[in-house]
Amino acid sequence: VGAVARATLMTGLHAHQAGIGHMTVEPEGKKRTDVTPAYAGILTPNSVTLGEALKGAGYRTYITGKWHLGQLEKSQWPLQRGFDRFYGCLSGATHFFNPDKLRGITSGNEPDNKLKSTTDRAYYTTDAFTDHAIGFIKETGKEKPFFLYLAYTAPHWPMQAHEEDIAKYRGKYKEGWDVLRKKRYERQVKMGLIDEKWKLSPRDPQVPAWDTLSPEKQDEMDLRMAIYAAMVDRMDQNVGKLVASLKEQGRYDNTLIMFLSDNGACAENGVLGNFNIRDVKERNSKWNISYGTAWANLSSTPFRLYKHFAHEGGSATPFFAHWPAGIKKREAWFTQPGQIIDIMPTVLDVSGAKYPEGKPALTGISLKPAFDGGSLDRGQPLFMEHENNAFLRDGDWKLVGRDVAPKDGLKPGRWQLYNIAEDRTELKNLAKEMPDKVQAMSKQWSDWADKIGVYPK
């Protein structure tokens, strides 16, 4: 989720080790003094960021977009954590057209109070983040290596997009989430992305059947999803713009591009969304207007649950790596699991940068063997805890729980057990049938939690 995933991405550490075991302090908040270092809400001083690691290897380091790793003090900002240039938002969410005040745009170490559009349309953060990134790369010089962290806020709420892009998708979602979930699932199976033995999860019980909505409500919901689609579309256009620029500069073939999402679909702010989505002025003035749980259930296809949760709908996200000079072409999907703790080791491996001595040990692995056509030899399970939800994944087995790790201690009776190879959509809980396996995996999770500081909360 947001800051938690970014803390791990940026440092290679589990979020608790990096100081952001829950979330960062909100822009309007105060420094936390009544918590352990694992929940301080800022990156720990002894962590090493990707920027710091690569700068030591001679790279120019840039970030555009969302920081969300500490805002209250300037020492927490990107330029003080290893980055040469920064243009973006320090907070976790902003308006797309008119970001301002504590959720405004920062350039370097100063607020940008005179936003200028970088396109022939109105100022829009997705466009601006890309264009500033391209500008930074062009400043680098062809002989100097660079690292860019381009962190789009789209399609995080607020649901705001160019009207021209929204119009392209208006009416395309009037079949409704029930029909579209089935169609997406069928397409995923046909593509080989999802094994046909993994059954489509049922519609979320909170979500009404599409056919029970009035025509007016269906039209409103179609608009909500059209805006979401337009936000993704604009991001896609901008990724293409960045790629085109890399080609023009002769950098494309030897640039490793990694693309991923920080969490699963967002079901926040109402089952059917919130606020008046039809009034363009009102829509573009809200900073947390959303598409709702119903459409998030579609976005999570074929899984269940969402952002915040440790089930696949919250923790399984797309990941693409592209590097013409360094990755062998392959036809089949790569099916071994990776985790964001693997990004730092991968970047260190391909860049030749060294991780400083005396810092917290990295437990992720480099993904480069997969780039070379091989397999990953992890040798240990994957672990996660966030907002009392948790999982342990070891081979084909996944131990997962909702509210299994609350403040007053682990609740082993809340664990669920799934054979991911047979049941990736987590529909057949085997915990009661295999209590010994649950107990053994629970012990493994507890040992990990003690080591990285999940408790005390």
C-alpha positions as CSV (number, residue, x, y, z in Angstrom):
1,V,0.0,0.0,0.0
2,G,1.3,3.5,-0.9
3,A,4.0,4.5,1.4
4,V,4.6,1.0,2.8
5,A,5.3,-0.4,-0.7
6,R,7.4,2.6,-1.6
7,A,9.5,2.3,1.5
8,T,10.4,-1.3,0.5
9,L,10.9,-0.4,-3.1
10,M,13.2,2.5,-2.2
11,T,15.3,0.7,0.4
12,G,15.1,-3.1,-0.3
13,L,14.0,-3.5,3.3
14,H,10.7,-4.6,4.7
15,A,8.7,-1.5,5.5
16,H,9.0,-1.9,9.3
17,Q,12.8,-2.0,9.0
18,A,12.7,1.1,6.9
19,G,10.5,3.0,9.5
20,I,7.2,2.9,7.6
21,G,5.5,-0.2,9.0
22,H,2.1,1.5,8.7
23,M,2.0,4.8,6.7
24,T,3.8,8.1,6.6
25,V,2.7,11.1,8.7
26,E,0.0,13.0,6.8
27,P,1.0,16.5,5.5
28,E,-1.2,18.1,8.2
29,G,0.2,15.8,10.9
30,K,2.9,15.9,13.6
31,K,6.1,13.9,14.2
32,R,5.3,10.7,15.9
33,T,7.0,10.3,19.3
34,D,4.9,7.6,20.9
35,V,5.8,4.7,18.5
36,T,8.7,2.3,17.9
37,P,11.1,3.1,15.1
38,A,9.3,0.6,12.9
39,Y,6.2,2.9,12.8
40,A,7.8,6.4,12.8
41,G,6.4,7.1,9.4
42,I,9.6,8.3,7.9
43,L,12.5,6.5,6.3
44,T,15.0,5.5,8.9
45,P,18.4,7.4,8.7
46,N,20.3,4.1,8.5
47,S,18.4,2.8,5.5
48,V,19.9,3.2,2.0
49,T,17.8,4.5,-0.8
50,L,18.2,3.5,-4.5
51,G,19.3,7.1,-5.1
52,E,22.0,6.9,-2.5
53,A,23.3,3.5,-3.7
54,L,23.4,4.5,-7.4
55,K,24.9,7.9,-6.8
56,G,27.9,6.2,-5.2
57,A,28.3,4.3,-8.5
58,G,28.4,7.4,-10.6
59,Y,24.8,7.6,-11.7
60,R,22.7,10.7,-12.0
61,T,19.6,10.1,-9.9
62,Y,16.2,11.6,-10.6
63,I,12.7,11.3,-9.3
64,T,9.4,12.7,-10.7
65,G,6.0,12.0,-9.2
66,K,5.0,10.7,-5.8
67,W,7.5,10.6,-2.9
68,H,5.2,9.7,0.1
69,L,8.2,8.7,2.3
70,G,8.3,11.7,4.7
71,Q,7.3,15.3,4.3
72,L,7.4,17.1,7.7
73,E,11.1,17.9,7.6
74,K,13.3,18.8,4.6
75,S,15.8,16.1,5.7
76,Q,13.2,13.5,4.7
77,W,12.8,14.8,1.1
78,P,14.3,13.3,-2.1
79,L,17.3,15.6,-2.5
80,Q,18.4,14.8,1.0
81,R,18.0,11.1,0.3
82,G,20.3,10.6,-2.7
83,F,18.5,12.2,-5.6
84,D,20.0,14.9,-7.8
85,R,16.7,16.3,-9.1
86,F,13.1,16.1,-8.0
87,Y,9.8,17.3,-9.4
88,G,6.6,15.9,-7.8
89,C,4.4,15.7,-4.8
90,L,5.8,14.9,-1.3
91,S,2.4,13.7,-0.2
92,G,0.5,10.5,-1.1
93,A,-2.3,12.1,-3.2
94,T,-2.9,15.4,-4.9
95,H,-5.3,17.1,-7.3
96,F,-4.3,16.2,-10.9
97,F,-5.2,19.6,-12.4
98,N,-4.6,22.0,-9.5
99,P,-2.3,20.5,-6.8
100,D,-1.8,23.0,-4.1
101,K,-0.8,23.8,-0.5
102,L,0.5,20.9,1.5
103,R,-0.5,18.5,-1.3
104,G,1.1,20.7,-3.9
105,I,4.1,20.3,-6.2
106,T,7.7,20.6,-5.1
107,S,10.6,21.3,-7.5
108,G,13.9,20.4,-5.9
109,N,13.5,21.7,-2.3
110,E,11.1,24.5,-3.1
111,P,7.3,24.6,-3.7
112,D,6.2,25.2,-7.3
113,N,3.5,27.8,-6.9
114,K,3.3,28.8,-10.5
115,L,2.4,25.5,-12.3
116,K,2.8,25.6,-16.0
117,S,1.4,23.0,-18.4
118,T,3.9,21.0,-20.4
119,T,1.3,20.2,-23.1
120,D,-1.3,21.9,-25.2
121,R,-3.9,21.0,-22.5
122,A,-4.4,22.2,-19.0
123,Y,-1.7,21.4,-16.4
124,Y,-2.1,17.7,-15.4
125,T,0.3,15.9,-13.1
126,T,0.7,12.8,-15.2
127,D,1.9,14.9,-18.1
128,A,4.1,17.1,-16.0
129,F,5.8,14.2,-14.2
130,T,6.8,12.7,-17.6
131,D,8.0,15.9,-19.2
132,H,10.1,16.8,-16.3
133,A,11.6,13.3,-16.3
134,I,12.4,13.6,-20.0
135,G,14.1,16.9,-19.3
136,F,16.2,15.5,-16.5
137,I,17.4,12.6,-18.7
138,K,18.3,15.0,-21.5
139,E,20.4,17.0,-19.1
140,T,22.5,13.9,-18.2
141,G,24.7,13.6,-21.2
142,K,24.9,10.4,-23.2
143,E,28.1,9.1,-21.5
144,K,26.7,9.4,-18.0
145,P,24.4,6.6,-16.6
146,F,21.1,7.7,-15.0
147,F,18.5,6.3,-12.7
148,L,14.9,7.6,-12.9
149,Y,12.2,6.8,-10.4
150,L,9.0,7.9,-12.2
151,A,6.2,7.5,-9.7
152,Y,2.8,8.3,-11.3
153,T,0.0,9.0,-8.9
154,A,-2.5,7.8,-11.5
155,P,-4.8,6.0,-11.2
156,H,-4.9,6.7,-7.5
157,W,-7.9,8.8,-6.5
158,P,-9.0,11.6,-7.0
159,M,-10.7,10.4,-10.2
160,Q,-9.7,13.3,-12.5
161,A,-8.8,13.2,-16.2
162,H,-8.8,15.2,-19.4
163,E,-12.3,15.3,-20.8
164,E,-11.0,14.3,-24.2
165,D,-9.6,11.1,-22.8
166,I,-12.8,10.4,-20.7
167,A,-14.9,10.7,-23.9
168,K,-13.0,7.7,-25.5
169,Y,-14.3,5.4,-22.8
170,R,-17.8,6.7,-22.2
171,G,-20.3,3.9,-22.6
172,K,-17.7,1.1,-22.7
173,Y,-18.6,-0.1,-19.2
174,K,-22.4,-0.2,-19.5
175,E,-22.3,-4.0,-19.6
176,G,-21.5,-3.7,-15.9
177,W,-19.1,-5.3,-13.5
178,D,-20.7,-8.8,-13.5
179,V,-20.4,-9.3,-17.3
180,L,-17.0,-7.6,-17.5
181,R,-15.5,-9.6,-14.7
182,K,-16.4,-12.8,-16.6
183,K,-15.0,-11.4,-19.9
184,R,-11.7,-10.3,-18.3
185,Y,-11.3,-13.7,-16.6
186,E,-11.9,-15.5,-19.9
187,R,-9.3,-13.2,-21.6
188,Q,-6.8,-13.8,-18.8
189,V,-7.2,-17.6,-19.2
190,K,-6.9,-17.3,-23.0
191,M,-3.7,-15.3,-22.7
192,G,-2.2,-17.9,-20.3
193,L,-1.9,-15.3,-17.5
194,I,-4.4,-17.2,-15.3
195,D,-4.6,-21.0,-15.1
196,E,-8.0,-22.2,-16.0
197,K,-8.1,-24.3,-12.9
198,W,-8.0,-21.1,-10.8
199,K,-11.7,-20.3,-10.6
200,L,-13.1,-16.7,-10.8
201,S,-13.8,-15.4,-7.3
202,P,-17.5,-14.5,-6.6
203,R,-18.7,-10.9,-6.7
204,D,-17.8,-9.1,-3.5
205,P,-20.9,-9.5,-1.2
206,Q,-20.9,-5.8,-0.6
207,V,-21.4,-5.1,-4.3
208,P,-24.9,-5.1,-5.8
209,A,-25.6,-7.0,-9.0
210,W,-25.3,-4.6,-11.9
211,D,-28.8,-5.3,-13.1
212,T,-30.3,-4.1,-9.8
213,L,-29.1,-0.5,-10.5
214,S,-31.3,2.0,-12.1
215,P,-30.4,3.2,-15.6
216,E,-29.4,6.6,-14.1
217,K,-27.1,4.9,-11.6
218,Q,-25.6,2.6,-14.3
219,D,-24.8,5.7,-16.4
220,E,-23.1,7.3,-13.4
221,M,-21.0,4.2,-12.7
222,D,-20.1,4.0,-16.4
223,L,-18.8,7.6,-16.1
224,R,-16.7,6.7,-13.0
225,M,-15.0,3.8,-14.7
226,A,-14.5,5.9,-17.9
227,I,-12.6,8.4,-15.8
228,Y,-10.5,5.7,-14.3
229,A,-9.8,4.3,-17.7
230,A,-8.9,7.7,-19.0
231,M,-6.3,8.1,-16.2
232,V,-4.7,4.8,-17.2
233,D,-4.9,5.8,-20.8
234,R,-3.1,9.1,-20.2
235,M,-0.4,7.3,-18.1
236,D,0.1,4.8,-21.0
237,Q,0.4,7.7,-23.5
238,N,3.1,9.2,-21.2
239,V,5.0,6.0,-20.9
240,G,5.1,5.9,-24.7
241,K,6.3,9.5,-24.8
242,L,9.2,8.6,-22.4
243,V,10.1,5.5,-24.5
244,A,10.1,7.6,-27.7
245,S,12.4,10.1,-26.0
246,L,14.8,7.3,-25.0
247,K,14.9,6.1,-28.6
248,E,15.5,9.6,-29.9
249,Q,18.5,10.0,-27.5
250,G,19.9,6.6,-28.4
251,R,19.4,5.2,-24.9
252,Y,16.5,2.8,-25.4
253,D,18.3,-0.4,-26.0
254,N,20.5,-0.2,-23.0
255,T,17.9,1.2,-20.5
256,L,16.3,-1.3,-18.1
257,I,12.7,-0.3,-17.6
258,M,10.7,-1.8,-14.7
259,F,7.0,-1.1,-14.3
260,L,4.9,-2.1,-11.4
261,S,2.0,-1.1,-9.2
262,D,2.3,-0.5,-5.5
263,N,-0.8,-2.5,-4.5
264,G,-4.0,-4.1,-5.8
265,A,-7.2,-2.3,-6.7
266,C,-8.5,0.4,-4.4
267,A,-11.9,-0.2,-2.9
268,E,-11.8,3.0,-0.7
269,N,-14.5,5.7,-0.4
270,G,-17.8,3.9,-0.8
271,V,-19.1,0.8,-2.6
272,L,-20.4,2.9,-5.5
273,G,-17.9,5.7,-5.1
274,N,-18.4,9.2,-3.6
275,F,-19.2,12.8,-4.4
276,N,-20.9,14.2,-7.5
277,I,-18.9,12.7,-10.4
278,R,-21.1,14.4,-13.1
279,D,-20.2,17.9,-12.2
280,V,-16.8,18.5,-13.8
281,K,-15.9,21.5,-11.6
282,E,-16.9,19.7,-8.4
283,R,-15.2,16.5,-9.5
284,N,-11.9,18.3,-10.2
285,S,-12.0,20.1,-6.9
286,K,-12.1,17.0,-4.7
287,W,-8.9,15.3,-3.6
288,N,-10.4,11.9,-2.8
289,I,-13.2,11.3,-5.3
290,S,-13.2,7.6,-6.1
291,Y,-14.7,4.9,-8.4
292,G,-15.7,2.6,-5.4
293,T,-15.5,-1.0,-4.3
294,A,-17.7,-2.2,-7.2
295,W,-15.3,-1.3,-9.9
296,A,-12.3,-2.2,-7.7
297,N,-13.8,-5.7,-7.7
298,L,-13.6,-5.7,-11.5
299,S,-10.0,-4.3,-11.4
300,S,-9.0,-7.2,-9.0
301,T,-10.3,-9.9,-11.5
302,P,-9.9,-12.9,-10.9
303,F,-8.9,-12.4,-7.3
304,R,-10.8,-11.2,-4.2
305,L,-10.1,-8.4,-1.8
306,Y,-8.1,-5.2,-2.5
307,K,-5.4,-2.8,-1.5
308,H,-4.7,-3.1,2.3
309,F,-5.2,-6.8,2.3
310,A,-2.6,-9.6,2.1
311,H,-4.8,-11.8,-0.2
312,E,-4.0,-11.9,-3.9
313,G,-6.4,-9.1,-4.7
314,G,-4.3,-6.7,-2.6
315,S,-0.8,-8.1,-2.9
316,A,-0.5,-9.5,-6.5
317,T,0.3,-6.7,-9.0
318,P,1.7,-6.6,-12.5
319,F,5.5,-6.4,-13.0
320,F,7.2,-5.9,-16.4
321,A,10.9,-5.6,-17.1
322,H,12.2,-4.5,-20.5
323,W,15.8,-4.2,-21.6
324,P,16.7,-5.0,-25.2
325,A,20.4,-5.3,-24.5
326,G,20.0,-7.3,-21.3
327,I,16.9,-9.4,-21.2
328,K,16.4,-12.5,-23.4
329,K,13.1,-12.6,-25.3
330,R,10.6,-15.2,-24.1
331,E,7.2,-16.2,-25.2
332,A,5.7,-17.6,-21.9
333,W,4.8,-15.7,-18.8
334,F,7.4,-15.9,-16.0
335,T,5.5,-17.6,-13.2
336,Q,7.9,-17.6,-10.3
337,P,7.0,-15.0,-7.7
338,G,9.0,-11.9,-7.0
339,Q,8.6,-9.3,-4.3
340,I,9.5,-5.6,-4.1
341,I,12.3,-6.4,-1.7
342,D,13.9,-7.8,-4.9
343,I,14.2,-4.4,-6.7
344,M,17.2,-3.1,-4.8
345,P,19.2,-6.3,-5.2
346,T,18.3,-6.3,-8.9
347,V,19.4,-2.7,-9.4
348,L,22.6,-3.2,-7.5
349,D,23.3,-6.3,-9.7
350,V,22.8,-4.8,-13.1
351,S,24.4,-1.4,-12.2
352,G,27.5,-2.7,-10.4
353,A,26.7,-0.4,-7.4
354,K,27.7,-1.6,-4.0
355,Y,25.5,-1.8,-0.9
356,P,27.2,0.0,1.9
357,E,28.6,-2.0,4.8
358,G,27.2,-1.6,8.3
359,K,23.6,-1.1,7.0
360,P,20.6,-3.4,7.5
361,A,21.0,-6.6,5.5
362,L,19.0,-7.0,2.3
363,T,16.9,-10.2,2.2
364,G,15.6,-9.9,-1.4
365,I,17.3,-11.5,-4.4
366,S,18.3,-10.2,-7.8
367,L,15.9,-10.9,-10.6
368,K,18.7,-10.9,-13.2
369,P,18.8,-14.7,-13.5
370,A,15.2,-14.4,-14.8
371,F,16.4,-11.8,-17.3
372,D,19.0,-14.2,-18.5
373,G,16.4,-16.9,-19.1
374,G,17.0,-18.8,-15.9
375,S,15.0,-19.3,-12.7
376,L,15.1,-17.7,-9.3
377,D,16.7,-19.5,-6.4
378,R,15.2,-17.7,-3.4
379,G,15.7,-20.3,-0.8
380,Q,13.3,-18.7,1.7
381,P,9.6,-17.8,2.0
382,L,8.1,-14.4,1.2
383,F,6.6,-12.5,4.1
384,M,4.3,-9.5,4.5
385,E,2.4,-7.6,7.2
386,H,0.3,-4.5,6.8
387,E,-2.5,-3.0,8.8
388,N,-2.9,-6.3,10.8
389,N,-3.1,-8.4,7.6
390,A,-0.4,-10.8,6.8
391,F,0.9,-13.6,4.6
392,L,3.7,-16.1,4.3
393,R,4.3,-17.7,0.9
394,D,6.5,-20.7,0.6
395,G,6.5,-22.6,-2.7
396,D,3.0,-23.6,-3.5
397,W,1.7,-22.7,-0.1
398,K,0.3,-19.4,1.2
399,L,-0.7,-18.7,4.7
400,V,-2.7,-15.5,4.8
401,G,-5.0,-13.8,7.3
402,R,-7.3,-10.8,7.7
403,D,-6.7,-8.9,11.0
404,V,-4.5,-11.8,12.0
405,A,-1.8,-9.6,13.5
406,P,-3.6,-6.9,15.6
407,K,-1.9,-4.7,18.2
408,D,-2.6,-7.1,21.0
409,G,-0.7,-10.0,19.3
410,L,-1.0,-12.7,16.7
411,K,-4.4,-14.5,16.3
412,P,-3.4,-17.9,14.9
413,G,-7.1,-18.9,14.5
414,R,-7.5,-16.3,11.8
415,W,-5.0,-17.8,9.5
416,Q,-6.2,-19.3,6.2
417,L,-4.1,-21.8,4.1
418,Y,-4.2,-22.1,0.3
419,N,-2.4,-24.2,-2.3
420,I,-1.6,-21.4,-4.7
421,A,-0.6,-23.7,-7.5
422,E,-4.1,-25.2,-7.5
423,D,-6.1,-22.3,-6.1
424,R,-4.5,-18.9,-6.8
425,T,-7.8,-17.2,-6.3
426,E,-7.9,-18.4,-2.7
427,L,-11.3,-20.0,-2.6
428,K,-10.6,-23.3,-0.8
429,N,-9.2,-22.7,2.7
430,L,-7.3,-25.8,3.8
431,A,-6.4,-24.5,7.3
432,K,-8.7,-26.9,9.2
433,E,-7.6,-29.9,7.1
434,M,-3.9,-29.2,7.6
435,P,-3.4,-27.7,11.2
436,D,0.2,-28.9,11.5
437,K,1.2,-27.0,8.4
438,V,-0.6,-23.9,9.6
439,Q,1.2,-24.1,12.9
440,A,4.6,-24.6,11.3
441,M,4.1,-21.7,8.9
442,S,2.7,-19.5,11.6
443,K,5.8,-20.0,13.6
444,Q,7.9,-19.0,10.6
445,W,5.9,-15.9,10.2
446,S,6.2,-15.0,13.9
447,D,10.0,-15.4,13.8
448,W,10.1,-13.1,10.8
449,A,7.8,-10.6,12.5
450,D,10.0,-10.5,15.6
451,K,13.1,-10.0,13.6
452,I,11.8,-7.0,11.5
453,G,9.9,-5.2,14.3
454,V,6.2,-5.9,13.5
455,Y,5.7,-5.9,17.3
456,P,5.2,-3.9,19.5
457,K,2.6,-1.8,17.6
